[in-house]
């Protein structure tokens, strides 16, 4: 319905709609392309950001590794192992010897830690928790109110990796581990190493990110604790709870995360027991993308406006001459005074197609005046031809009476064959000329066939052999009139006339379910392999096929199977309908 309404619109309206849909399609394609490009570009930006974060995380992790590796160097030092064993075995040595041993320990530790810029102090405790290296300002509060005793109690009583402690602002950290004797392989506890580390490098590294700015957040997760360089410990604990519920897990290194009402780009990197979590405002990461999209939008809008303006102008230029011509053509339909019509001046901006239309219109106007003058003569000529046709028509009753007279003369002269042939011919004429109904009974159709065969047998004698196989008892079934005889007549035209041997014609009629199957076969030359019914030059078969299609639609069919000089079969499938339906069709 909508398609018909569209076709009824003027050419200008249709063209405007076409341009509108083309522009709309262009906009949709641009939106989809922009969406795909934005998604891909955003993914690339996030991956690049993650690579930057991963690099910073690796540099941060190296700082922790240096401290841990340094602790291995200290506890494995032969000098430190020897001096600590000596101090622990003879704790009551005189002060001079103790000072000497502690000096040796201090020099050794200083030599080992000289090149580490993050290390602020080393505490080397003997097994009795006495410090032997450097000065401790407050043994009771090394970090976060933890005393040296508290730190020692946190450490396992067997050789193991050390433990990290951090203050709330992540500006200071402590790495502690127990020292076990490796000289005699007894693995006896001989002391404790506590490294006090300046961890302000965490914030420095975070600030080196190109997109971090001041709004970015850094969290360090160690074991079951969360620390931050940017927020207080309470906020860090809140983030720890959210982080534990977040889908950002070990197999997903970056994602978006909403924290404290703000959307962040979250990146995660692992290193041993540490998890480095960077939160960067999503608008900061996507800032370049937004700027680029804004630029594209600014460039696209003028382009679309220019496209709409150009499409409108082209549409008007194309349709205006046609609209003017259409209005003049409409006048031809509305006016009764055709002589008043005038020729049309072509437009200034002319196209080849428009010139053809205007020239054709002007030629039509000129010919109309000529046709008006000839109209009267044409009417007279038409009436004369009609009168002549009426005169030349043959009265069917005169034909029947003539054939009837020939019949009686034949009987009078004892010529039964002529009588029967004339009777069959009269019957054929009567049935073919009768137009009272488009349908007839199967019985009547068979009688027509019988009359036609009788006439042909007189002509061809033994050159034809006709066989009827009627496998149906009800011969009152209604079928289209004259639908069987033309097929048999077709055999005589194209088979019998071309054969020197006997042509066997078989008419078979049977019923299958609600279909009447009518097949006519012969042993004539048949049809070629490339024969197509629709391309046939003859009108007989095409006429029958059209009639079947007209009466029954797809319920009826006409098919041909041909093996030249063996068997050619034309089969019709006709639906069996009740009499009421036939009467409705006839009405």
Steps between C-alpha positions, in 0.01 A plus 500: 500500500776743593688408184196590288459830684866578434460430129202737487712789625646752258845447352639788707363350822633155413841643414509697825418183693770307313760767582377503860543124536843513332614769743343310790680184389823696476450635854422152634813358333704786646357434847572127477848566361565755774377254763726222370795739463440651846484159660819388325680827571388499864627144531833609355523797738424277797757245392762774455411639841535155649843461340606830660364386834668165465834674434457721808394196704810312389721788605323515834533125546873527431532731800342236725710226340819696569413519870415130516812401306705726726362316805620172346847647459505614864377181662724284281814708572768283657616790717152576633428131565833465692460816709137430590589143606783637713279763664229246574742236639687737737262784583709588813810604305670819605387824352808546278453165326127565460565842350751348260256234384219751460733729307584214270128429452427867436778533241388185323137611488594849381715357222213279385235772513704796378351511147132470593343849502164389643644336813492740797613282788601145591420338834695179566381329819667206670300208631452685832341794302793734552585735216852467362492737204408871481285693739132440573314819583199320645507124546138509615369665179693390197194538274128529570563463876667162443804442722795285404357226720164520322671475165709198608185325625343542154780307334495121460738290713657339197685615193246687287445807295478828689196709586419855381336766715388843375374817659160638403629747240739251334793735555685256724536126509671231706632170372586250776621142504666268746860387455590134542848355530638353178860442622438170671174434313318493833257768378493636853337841541786746546337836437252721318545743213272806478535727196337842520419615145397834354202401280424847367614366162153344472336839468778631277461210258121543499538870413722404204202345321415722198127496575495465878472868598401584852167321488652154460518259793760238582436204731747239618350170608725286716362181651167605658578870525445793268712818499486816293721797422197723439229426759487423869495151644125508559436566132753230410305251713179601317672440167627162628142389559395621154805342341412163652151526346627635168519282185854630447685178569832347405389401150361849429777756516297814419139608516281792602412541866272741684642618833361776717255599227767547233578276205863386482712305259643227723823316418646216702852360504637215712846447644565229756286586804427851372211628293539842345161660428476825305174692473500773238188708424345355189458845348875556528585177317239571230574871475681470167218284362238756603697780341534302179129416498413865557718594204331238281157625610591860420619394153205267433215745573598751225552210261150365571346846460682542169383154392137581584521834319655339193246215496210747524638715221564203271154363576330827411708536184404150386133503594387857421491456118326164541245653742421778251455242226281284727271797573451561127436131443238515775321774309465265204312258724275770647419714195238419239618762256813329367537763229587758771818315603828672415858386468740537797823699504796281622676613823820705490707242690439208274590135529493251216218295655291811574547616139362168381193538725430858397554424130269199529235711676513770235486239225199343673320834512562552130377152417188544712377774270566275202320209666200719580462576127537135408272375774179543303637314199625221726154460652340471159758247391450300818124491451544385142738220601262390776214489256703289259595261780135459595415425141772238477391307812355155443182411681568184709142383447550512126815286545318243716207481253742451211685218678164344593393503136828333397430233766155419360632487144772254614245280673274511196789388282602233751829666596517439879865603531431844350193533721694412812789732406263793435317430827832502692606823329167666586539388862853646515385833353210519743719436805778737392268785409292458816623768748227467759738341752876477559464153654352172384478145631764239444239305302449787256874545454541132420217526244682791333818293489309205360349714222840645412664155494221365280560775244877440504458122464312556175798702382794297633343153529756250635770764550354575843416276793293668774470344847293633792581397857233656720554396862225714648129427525367849572496678164302796627812664640528859378819596313591799279335480161700373199810417703560142374416516127760770416774277642393212276472738206858606577614137456346486152672825400846417630514121510256318269571727204876437536486121554488226239426234758194462722470763772367359823302753705407411858263708710512407869283657769519406868433649839751537784372658819352839397679512162382389157801370305459530122789371289529475121793307355620412151800341333572792270811719460414681824689805625868593498708495819518880517124546454351756743123539510512874565720549190282286277392657170164323503203633693322171582710381794561853631128574479412192706768577757373860540142379537599249769694771682207741469244252634704318766822695566780280632262211569505393134801410285598405146815293443673339201725195486638404162717221359484551120336214304452302820264681731397861542257574786313820577342485845255736665419501871160662550347554847160341545256764623134482580233633271421800718857626467479467121179697490659774709789522251263511206297775667 
